[in-house]
Structure formats: C-alpha cells, structure tokens
Amino acid sequence: MTDTGKHYHNECTGEALETVQRHTADQDITLFAGCFCPFVQRAWATLEYLGIPYKVREVDPYKKPKELLDLSPKGLVPALRLDNYNPPRALNESTVIMDFLEDVAATSTKRSLLPPVSDPYARALVRLQSDHINRIVVPAFYRYLQAQDLSAQMAGEKEFRDAIETLAGLFERAEREVGGTGLWKEGGELGWADVMIGPWIFRATNVLKHYRGFEMPGGTKFNAWLKRLFDHPAFRGTCSSAQLYLDSYERYAFNRPNISQVANAINSGRGLP
C-alpha cells in the first residue's frame, strides 16, 4: 500500500451530514467541529444524547480560523461558543465539554450519560473506564496507526488490542459489581464511557482495518456491545461515511510530517495535547 496523497475532508458526509443540516439555526451553544475528529465526535454525541439545543459550525482545524482561535487557544476542536453570555464565552477540550454539558442537562433536559448520583460507586467505575480510555486506549490507537515498519505495527496492534480487552474487562467488572454501565449492559442506555471510546472504536473498524488489517476482538458480549453502540441514534448520527475517514486518516497511516498536534505528540513520545 502506498501513500496516494489524499486530503482530509472539511465537511461531514452520510448521517453526520444530515445531523449538521438539522442544526444550522442559531442557538446559545455553537459546536465548532472538524468532521473527521474523534474528539469532536465525543462532544457531538453528548449533545445529541442529552438533547441540548445547539448549532454546528464546521471548520478546518488545520487552517485555524480566527473564530476558532478565539475559542480554543491551540486552535483545537472541539470548541464551544456560549452565546448566552455577554460577551460570549468559550470552552474547549472534549472531556471538559462533556462535563459542562452534563451540568447543563441536569437543570434542563434531565438526561445524563452517567449513573445516578445516588450510586457514587457506579459513577466511580465509569471514571475508571474513562481514565483507561484517555491514558491507554487513545494513545495506543495513534501509535498503531502511525507505526511504519512491520515490527512497530505488530507491537502497536498488540498494545491496542490489549487496551481494548482491558476496557472490556472494566465493563465486565461494572456488570458484576453494579449490574453494568452504559451499553455493555443488555437493555442499557448510552453511557459516558461509550461516548468516550466510541469514536476510536468506530475508526478502528474502518481506518485501522483498511490501513493495518486490524480485526476487532471477538466474543458474543463484545460484538453485542459494538452493535448497540454503532446503532444508537446519538452515535450513529455523528458518523460520516467510511470513505471520509479513509481519506482523512491516510496522512496518519503514512505518518506524513507535521500532520497534526496529536501526531507530533505521538512521534515525540509526549502526552496528547
């Protein structure tokens, strides 16, 4: 396989495009988004699930328009512009945005991605799942995708697979101890950790499969969770067609120089920005 020089996309396709088209009217919250960015998808799926009114503004995060830089100092997406303040205020970083939206929903739509506050232990287990996702799974995804020689790719595949299997073990622990969390539980609802990991799991099924030949771990329970996640309207509605991701991530798969702050951090061994 050779680098064909594909360019990243700037506009959503598929069901994500339909969702964008439903959110063009001005609202108190505007989501500044890049169509291929998994961190954006976290915030976007959260907005969709919690039912909070919002507008989508698709931007090119690599050209960093001033409107984005005013909201996010590093020019990273996602970013929120909050127009119910005068002057408008801003938030960035996907997990910070998710926390903020949870608090907004608590006094408006009354929906939540987290277990009830009456079950602090279940909420703590979700935080453990999320910590593993952020510290272990997400960096492993990029190391695997950006690895160029065969030995590094084999090591990356093992690291990523082990990280996913460890996450499944954390889901199993929650099932044993509190009856399950999120969509891992049959009959459950979309949960915090589902949204945290979903964008990378989805890209593993198209981007990693295409560029690295990766196959997801098997098992009846894992496959059932995967289907429930990918079929959930709040998640499915933020997914573009597979081709958008294959085109947009080719530059990662061939580790082109200076493709993103995330890629540069992986190449230098630093933490993700």
Salt bridges, closest charged atoms under 4 A:
ASP3 OD1 - ARG256 NH2 2.78
GLU15 OE1 - ARG236 NE 3.08
ASP26 OD1 - LYS55 NZ 2.84
GLU48 OE2 - HIS23 NE2 3.11
GLU67 OE1 - ARG57 NH2 2.42
GLU67 OE2 - ARG81 NH1 2.98
ASP70 OD2 - LYS66 NZ 2.96
ASP83 OD2 - ARG81 NE 3.13
ASP99 OD1 - ARG127 NH2 3.81
ASP131 OD2 - ARG135 NE 2.78
GLU157 OE2 - ARG161 NE 2.70
GLU159 OE2 - ARG143 NH2 2.60
ASP162 OD2 - LYS158 NZ 2.72
GLU172 OE1 - LYS221 NZ 3.20
GLU175 OE1 - LYS221 NZ 2.25
GLU177 OE1 - ARG173 NE 3.26
GLU189 OE1 - HIS232 NE2 2.97
GLU215 OE2 - LYS209 NZ 2.56
ASP231 OD2 - LYS227 NZ 2.60
ASP247 OD2 - HIS9 NE2 2.94
GLU250 OE2 - LYS6 NZ 3.96
GLU250 OE1 - ARG256 NH2 2.78
